[in-house]
Amino acid sequence: MIGATLNSRLQQLQSYPFEKLRALLAGLTPAGTPIRLSIGEPQHRTPDLIGQALNQHLDGLSVYPATAGLDRLRECIAAWFARRYHLKTLDPKTQVLPVNGTREALFAFGQAVIDPSRARPAVVSPNPFYQIYEGAALLAGAEPLFLNQTVANGFALNLDSLTAEQWARTQLVYVCSPANPSGRVLTLDEWRDLFARSDRDGFVIASDECYSEIYDERPPLGALEAAKQLGRDDFRNLVVFNSLSKRSNAPGLRAGAVAGDAHLLERFLLYRTYHGGAMSLLVQYASMAAWNDEDHVVENRRQYREKFDALVPMLQPVMHAPRPDAGFYLWARVPGGDDEAFARDLFVATHVTVLPGQYLARDAHGTNPGRGYVRLALVPELADCIEAARRIVNFMN
């Protein structure tokens, strides 16, 4: 009997960070109540308006949804992007699409954009990074290249760390701003440099902005807003990805949106028609309710602000854990530099789970920029976050 053949590129995929963490902690039996700061799964209450919209449109289960989504939903998404990023207008027919969360959209976009028939295609991403970027590149037949974000460069994207030959092969650049895990936001000058390089080398930019609505006082600059300020009103070679998972505490809804270059979205829609990217009508109506409401988003920000206000002063005396520009992570440097040992020993002593930073990064340019850090996701309730910080402080002391 001849065995079935599978896509050989699947062998290039690495274990997900949380699989590595499970292996690290396997067999350990800490005492006390567990507190998990390792995964960025929002745990604040999902707003009632989302559940109400789902319940009111159960008849949508009997309908095959269109991949492009309802006109009303696309109008709603376009209006939100225009309000949030001070845009004159977005064409809901050509410049936005609903997607089933940013994870599937970021991955699918890579499959639609990358042309494996070109010699040695490359995809560039930040490092540390969301592992979907790498998986999308590998399964599309491209080489992943990395821009290390380190404390030495202020967690910026050092575009000059890649050679001219590497940039010439680059077809897609993934950007995450606010960044996961550092929370750093790209500046207008950095967007100017990235756009100029895109014009020169012809690559597409996928801007992952799923943390954009979790900030302190100042809304983070987004790619569309930067493009507008720089006179790129056609958003050429740019597509932005956003989600209701973090903004609206609805990770199980699997709902998001993309916006930008109309030509790219036309081709992406064609790909999604075959990929099976249609959003359930129930989810479309729930999405409209969420995108149209900002009150719950303001309350969400208040709760995260409260956590940062409490935890950063507690942790700073024992570890370098600065407040981020945006997002809900603390990117904390561990004494001694062994992030795996720190995470394991902390778990055993306190039953607090954090994620070793090296699991979020790859060795590139002679180093793993995540090594020596742990990521703390401030997603549990305030009291649990404070208790976790208290345990960490006691452990460190």
C-alpha positions as CSV (number, residue, x, y, z in Angstrom):
1,M,0.0,0.0,0.0
2,I,1.3,3.4,-1.0
3,G,1.0,6.0,1.8
4,A,-0.7,9.3,1.2
5,T,1.4,12.3,0.4
6,L,1.1,15.5,2.2
7,N,2.3,19.1,1.6
8,S,6.0,18.8,2.5
9,R,6.0,22.5,3.6
10,L,4.0,21.4,6.7
11,Q,7.3,19.9,8.0
12,Q,8.8,23.4,8.2
13,L,6.2,24.7,10.7
14,Q,7.4,25.0,14.3
15,S,5.5,24.2,17.4
16,Y,3.2,27.0,18.6
17,P,4.6,29.0,21.6
18,F,1.9,27.5,23.9
19,E,2.8,24.0,22.9
20,K,6.4,24.7,23.9
21,L,5.2,26.2,27.2
22,R,3.1,23.1,27.9
23,A,6.2,20.9,27.3
24,L,8.3,23.1,29.6
25,L,5.8,22.9,32.5
26,A,4.8,19.2,32.0
27,G,4.9,17.1,35.1
28,L,5.3,20.1,37.5
29,T,2.8,20.3,40.3
30,P,2.7,23.8,41.9
31,A,0.5,24.5,44.9
32,G,-2.1,27.3,45.2
33,T,-4.6,28.8,42.8
34,P,-3.4,29.1,39.2
35,I,-3.2,32.5,37.5
36,R,-2.5,32.5,33.8
37,L,-0.7,35.5,32.3
38,S,0.7,33.5,29.4
39,I,-1.9,33.8,26.7
40,G,-3.4,37.0,25.3
41,E,-7.0,35.9,25.5
42,P,-9.3,38.8,26.6
43,Q,-11.3,37.9,29.7
44,H,-13.3,41.0,30.3
45,R,-17.0,40.5,29.9
46,T,-18.2,40.5,26.3
47,P,-20.7,43.4,25.8
48,D,-24.4,42.4,26.0
49,L,-25.1,44.0,22.6
50,I,-23.1,41.3,20.8
51,G,-25.1,38.5,22.4
52,Q,-28.3,40.3,21.8
53,A,-27.5,40.7,18.1
54,L,-26.7,37.0,17.8
55,N,-30.0,36.0,19.4
56,Q,-32.0,38.4,17.2
57,H,-30.6,36.9,14.0
58,L,-30.7,33.2,14.5
59,D,-32.7,32.9,11.3
60,G,-29.4,33.7,9.5
61,L,-28.3,30.1,10.2
62,S,-30.5,29.0,7.3
63,V,-28.7,31.2,4.7
64,Y,-25.4,30.8,2.9
65,P,-23.6,34.1,3.5
66,A,-21.7,35.9,0.7
67,T,-18.0,36.1,1.1
68,A,-18.0,39.9,0.6
69,G,-20.5,40.3,3.5
70,L,-23.6,42.4,3.8
71,D,-23.5,45.9,2.3
72,R,-24.6,47.2,5.7
73,L,-21.6,45.5,7.4
74,R,-19.1,46.9,4.9
75,E,-20.6,50.3,5.3
76,C,-20.3,50.0,9.0
77,I,-16.7,48.8,8.8
78,A,-15.7,51.6,6.4
79,A,-17.4,54.2,8.7
80,W,-15.4,52.9,11.7
81,F,-12.1,53.0,10.0
82,A,-12.9,56.6,8.7
83,R,-13.9,57.7,12.2
84,R,-11.0,56.1,14.0
85,Y,-8.2,57.2,11.6
86,H,-9.6,60.6,10.5
87,L,-10.0,59.5,6.9
88,K,-12.2,61.4,4.5
89,T,-13.9,58.3,3.3
90,L,-13.4,54.6,2.5
91,D,-15.4,53.0,-0.3
92,P,-17.3,50.1,1.4
93,K,-17.6,48.3,-2.0
94,T,-13.9,48.2,-2.8
95,Q,-11.7,49.1,0.2
96,V,-13.0,47.0,3.1
97,L,-13.9,43.3,3.7
98,P,-15.2,41.4,6.7
99,V,-12.9,38.6,7.9
100,N,-13.2,35.8,10.4
101,G,-10.7,37.3,12.8
102,T,-7.3,38.5,12.0
103,R,-5.6,35.2,12.4
104,E,-7.2,33.5,9.4
105,A,-7.1,36.7,7.4
106,L,-3.4,37.3,8.0
107,F,-2.6,33.8,7.0
108,A,-4.9,33.8,4.0
109,F,-3.6,37.1,2.8
110,G,-0.1,35.6,2.5
111,Q,-1.4,32.8,0.3
112,A,-3.2,35.4,-1.9
113,V,-0.2,37.8,-2.2
114,I,2.9,35.6,-2.5
115,D,3.9,34.4,-6.0
116,P,6.0,31.2,-5.6
117,S,6.8,31.2,-9.3
118,R,9.2,34.2,-8.7
119,A,12.7,33.3,-7.7
120,R,13.2,32.8,-3.9
121,P,10.2,34.8,-2.6
122,A,10.7,36.3,0.8
123,V,8.3,37.5,3.5
124,V,9.6,40.0,6.2
125,S,8.2,40.2,9.7
126,P,9.1,41.7,13.0
127,N,11.0,39.6,15.6
128,P,9.4,38.7,18.1
129,F,6.3,38.1,16.1
130,Y,2.9,36.5,15.8
131,Q,3.7,33.0,14.5
132,I,1.0,33.1,11.9
133,Y,3.2,35.4,9.8
134,E,5.9,32.8,9.6
135,G,3.4,30.0,8.9
136,A,1.8,31.9,6.1
137,A,5.2,32.5,4.5
138,L,6.4,28.9,4.7
139,L,3.2,27.4,3.4
140,A,3.1,29.8,0.5
141,G,6.7,28.8,-0.5
142,A,8.5,31.9,0.8
143,E,11.5,32.4,3.0
144,P,10.8,34.2,6.3
145,L,13.1,37.1,7.0
146,F,13.2,39.0,10.3
147,L,13.6,42.5,11.6
148,N,14.8,42.2,15.2
149,Q,13.0,44.5,17.7
150,T,15.3,45.0,20.7
151,V,15.7,47.4,23.6
152,A,18.9,48.6,21.9
153,N,16.9,50.0,19.0
154,G,13.9,51.0,21.0
155,F,12.0,48.0,19.6
156,A,11.9,49.7,16.2
157,L,12.0,48.0,12.9
158,N,15.6,48.2,11.6
159,L,15.0,48.1,7.9
160,D,18.7,48.3,7.2
161,S,19.3,45.0,8.9
162,L,18.3,43.2,5.6
163,T,20.4,43.4,2.4
164,A,19.3,45.0,-0.8
165,E,19.2,41.5,-2.3
166,Q,16.8,40.3,0.4
167,W,14.6,43.4,0.0
168,A,14.5,42.8,-3.8
169,R,13.1,39.3,-3.2
170,T,10.5,40.5,-0.6
171,Q,6.9,40.2,-1.7
172,L,5.1,40.8,1.6
173,V,6.0,42.6,4.9
174,Y,4.0,41.9,8.0
175,V,3.9,44.8,10.5
176,C,2.4,44.7,14.0
177,S,1.6,48.1,15.5
178,P,1.0,48.3,18.4
179,A,3.5,45.5,18.6
180,N,3.1,42.1,20.2
181,P,4.7,41.8,22.7
182,S,6.4,45.2,23.3
183,G,3.4,47.4,22.6
184,R,5.5,49.8,20.5
185,V,3.7,52.0,18.0
186,L,5.3,52.9,14.6
187,T,5.9,56.6,14.1
188,L,4.9,58.6,11.0
189,D,8.6,58.8,10.0
190,E,8.9,55.0,10.3
191,W,5.8,54.6,8.1
192,R,7.3,57.0,5.6
193,D,10.5,54.9,5.4
194,L,8.5,51.7,5.0
195,F,6.3,53.1,2.3
196,A,9.3,54.4,0.4
197,R,10.9,51.0,0.5
198,S,7.6,49.4,-0.6
199,D,7.6,51.8,-3.6
200,R,11.2,50.9,-4.4
201,D,11.0,47.2,-4.1
202,G,7.3,46.5,-4.9
203,F,6.3,44.6,-1.8
204,V,2.9,44.6,-0.1
205,I,2.4,45.7,3.5
206,A,0.0,43.8,5.9
207,S,-0.4,45.9,9.0
208,D,-1.7,43.9,12.0
209,E,-3.4,46.4,14.2
210,C,-5.5,44.2,16.5
211,Y,-4.3,45.9,19.7
212,S,-5.0,49.4,18.4
213,E,-7.9,50.1,20.7
214,I,-6.2,49.3,24.0
215,Y,-4.2,52.4,24.9
216,D,-3.9,54.9,27.7
217,E,-4.7,58.4,26.5
218,R,-3.5,58.8,23.0
219,P,-4.9,56.6,20.2
220,P,-2.0,54.8,18.3
221,L,-1.2,56.0,14.8
222,G,-2.5,53.5,12.3
223,A,-1.2,52.6,8.8
224,L,-4.2,54.1,7.0
225,E,-3.9,57.3,9.0
226,A,-0.2,57.5,8.2
227,A,-0.8,56.9,4.5
228,K,-3.3,59.7,4.5
229,Q,-1.0,62.1,6.2
230,L,1.7,61.2,3.7
231,G,-0.5,61.8,0.6
232,R,-1.1,58.1,-0.2
233,D,-4.8,58.3,-0.3
234,D,-5.1,55.3,-2.6
235,F,-3.4,53.2,0.2
236,R,-1.4,51.5,-2.6
237,N,0.2,48.2,-1.6
238,L,-1.2,48.5,2.0
239,V,-3.9,46.4,3.8
240,V,-4.7,46.9,7.5
241,F,-6.1,44.1,9.7
242,N,-8.2,44.7,12.8
243,S,-10.4,42.6,15.0
244,L,-13.2,42.6,17.6
245,S,-11.4,40.0,19.7
246,K,-9.4,42.5,21.7
247,R,-11.4,45.7,21.1
248,S,-14.7,44.2,22.1
249,N,-13.7,41.2,24.3
250,A,-15.1,38.8,21.7
251,P,-12.3,36.3,20.8
252,G,-14.9,33.5,20.3
253,L,-16.9,35.6,17.8
254,R,-14.1,35.3,15.2
255,A,-14.8,38.6,13.6
256,G,-12.6,41.3,12.1
257,A,-12.1,43.5,9.1
258,V,-9.5,44.5,6.6
259,A,-9.2,47.8,4.7
260,G,-6.9,49.4,2.2
261,D,-5.7,49.0,-1.4
262,A,-8.8,48.3,-3.5
263,H,-6.9,46.3,-6.1
264,L,-5.4,44.0,-3.5
265,L,-8.7,43.5,-1.8
266,E,-10.3,42.6,-5.1
267,R,-7.8,39.8,-5.5
268,F,-8.1,38.9,-1.8
269,L,-11.9,38.6,-2.2
270,L,-11.4,36.2,-5.1
271,Y,-9.0,34.1,-3.0
272,R,-11.4,34.1,-0.1
273,T,-14.3,32.9,-2.3
274,Y,-12.4,29.6,-2.8
275,H,-10.8,29.6,0.6
276,G,-14.2,29.6,2.3
277,G,-13.9,32.9,4.1
278,A,-17.6,33.8,4.3
279,M,-18.7,35.1,7.7
280,S,-22.0,33.8,9.2
281,L,-24.9,36.2,9.0
282,L,-25.2,36.0,12.8
283,V,-21.7,37.1,13.2
284,Q,-22.1,39.8,10.7
285,Y,-25.0,41.4,12.6
286,A,-23.1,41.0,15.9
287,S,-20.1,42.7,14.3
288,M,-22.2,45.6,13.2
289,A,-23.4,46.1,16.7
290,A,-19.9,46.0,18.0
291,W,-18.3,48.3,15.4
292,N,-21.1,50.9,15.9
293,D,-20.6,51.2,19.6
294,E,-17.6,52.8,21.4
295,D,-18.9,52.9,25.0
296,H,-17.9,49.3,25.7
297,V,-14.5,50.0,24.2
298,V,-13.9,53.0,26.5
299,E,-14.8,50.8,29.5
300,N,-12.5,48.1,28.2
301,R,-9.6,50.6,28.1
302,R,-10.4,51.8,31.6
303,Q,-10.1,48.3,33.0
304,Y,-6.7,47.7,31.3
305,R,-5.5,51.2,32.4
306,E,-6.4,50.2,36.0
307,K,-4.3,47.1,35.7
308,F,-1.2,48.9,34.4
309,D,-1.6,51.6,37.0
310,A,-1.5,48.9,39.7
311,L,1.0,46.4,38.3
312,V,3.8,48.5,36.8
313,P,4.8,50.2,40.1
314,M,4.7,46.8,41.9
315,L,6.9,45.0,39.3
316,Q,9.4,47.8,38.4
317,P,11.5,47.5,41.6
318,V,12.2,43.8,40.9
319,M,12.3,43.6,37.1
320,H,12.3,45.9,34.1
321,A,8.7,45.9,33.0
322,P,7.9,49.3,31.5
323,R,4.4,50.5,30.6
324,P,3.8,49.9,26.8
325,D,2.6,52.4,24.3
326,A,-0.5,50.3,23.8
327,G,-1.8,46.7,24.0
328,F,-2.3,44.6,27.1
329,Y,1.1,43.0,27.6
330,L,4.1,43.7,29.8
331,W,7.4,42.7,28.1
332,A,9.5,42.1,31.1
333,R,13.2,41.5,31.3
334,V,14.2,38.7,33.7
335,P,17.2,38.8,35.9
336,G,19.9,36.5,34.8
337,G,18.5,36.3,31.2
338,D,17.2,32.8,31.2
339,D,13.5,33.2,30.4
340,E,12.7,29.5,30.3
341,A,14.2,28.9,33.7
342,F,12.4,31.9,35.1
343,A,9.0,30.9,33.7
344,R,9.4,27.3,35.0
345,D,10.7,28.3,38.4
346,L,8.0,31.0,38.8
347,F,5.3,28.4,37.9
348,V,6.6,25.9,40.4
349,A,6.9,28.5,43.2
350,T,3.7,30.5,42.6
351,H,1.4,28.8,40.1
352,V,1.6,31.9,37.9
353,T,2.1,31.2,34.2
354,V,4.1,33.5,32.0
355,L,5.4,33.0,28.4
356,P,9.2,32.8,27.8
357,G,10.0,35.5,25.3
358,Q,12.2,33.2,23.1
359,Y,9.1,31.2,22.2
360,L,7.8,34.3,20.4
361,A,11.0,34.9,18.3
362,R,13.5,33.2,16.1
363,D,17.3,33.3,15.9
364,A,18.1,36.1,13.5
365,H,21.1,38.4,12.9
366,G,23.0,36.4,15.5
367,T,20.5,36.5,18.4
368,N,17.0,35.6,19.6
369,P,15.5,39.0,20.5
370,G,12.9,37.4,22.8
371,R,15.5,35.6,25.0
372,G,15.8,37.1,28.4
373,Y,12.2,38.4,28.4
374,V,8.8,37.0,29.5
375,R,5.5,38.2,28.3
376,L,2.8,38.9,30.8
377,A,-0.8,39.3,29.4
378,L,-2.8,41.4,31.8
379,V,-6.1,39.7,30.8
380,P,-7.4,38.3,34.1
381,E,-9.5,40.4,36.4
382,L,-7.8,43.2,38.3
383,A,-7.6,41.3,41.6
384,D,-6.0,38.3,39.9
385,C,-3.5,40.5,38.2
386,I,-2.5,42.2,41.4
387,E,-2.2,38.8,43.2
388,A,0.0,37.5,40.3
389,A,2.2,40.6,40.7
390,R,2.4,40.1,44.4
391,R,3.5,36.5,43.9
392,I,6.1,37.5,41.3
393,V,7.5,40.2,43.7
394,N,7.7,37.7,46.5
395,F,9.4,35.1,44.2
396,M,11.9,37.7,43.0
397,N,12.7,38.7,46.6
